[in-house]
C-alpha cells in the first residue's frame, strides 16, 4: 500500500461524512414499482481478474451487490466494509467487484496488481473481475445492463464515481442503487438485504446459537 493509499484509508470516515453532507441526498434509489428486467441478468458474461470465466447462473437464489472499485480513491476503504458485508451475509449475498479506471485515473494497475492489492490490504475474498470501463462509451456488458432501463427495467443512472453500488434480489432483478458515499454497511442497505423473503441475519444468529452443543 502506498503512502497515498494509507492516508486515504485513514481519512475515509471523514471523506464519507463530508461527501454525504455535500450531496445533501441519501444517494439511495430503489425499484419502488418492482419493475422486472427486460434482459435476464443471469445471461450476462464477465471475466475474473485471473482470466477465468464467471457463470452468472450460479448467483440464482441469492442477492447480489455489484460495485465499481478502484485502488486510489477516497472510498477505497469501502473494500473493508464490502468484505464485512460479504461475510455477514455469506449464506445469502454475493459481492462482486468490478475495477475501473474511469474516474481521475484512480485504478491504474494491472488485473493481477488490483487483485493482489485488495486481497493483501483488505482481505477481500469476494470475486474481482478484469478491469474495464463502467461508463459509456466502451461500457462493459454488466454495467451496461445495470445502467440501461431497457435492459434492467428501470434504472438509467451510470456510476458517478468509484464505489457506486447496485443491489439485486434473489431473482436477478435490480432492487436498488447506492452512490459512492453510502457505506455498504449503512442501515438502509442492510434493511434492503433483509427485506421479507430474503435472508434474515438476526434469525440466523439465533438459530446458530440454539444449536450450539452444551458446555
Protein Blocks (a to p, Z undefined) as FASTA:
>chain_A
ZZklmmmmmmmmmmmmmmmmmnopghiacdfkopacfbdfklpccddfkopacdfklmgo
iacddddddfkbfklmmmmmmmmmmmmmmmmpccdddddfkbgolambcfklmmmmmmmm
nopabdcdddddfbdehiafklmmmmmcklnopaccdcfbehiacdddfkopafbdcdfk
lcfkbfklmmmmmgghiacfklmmmmmmmmpccZZ
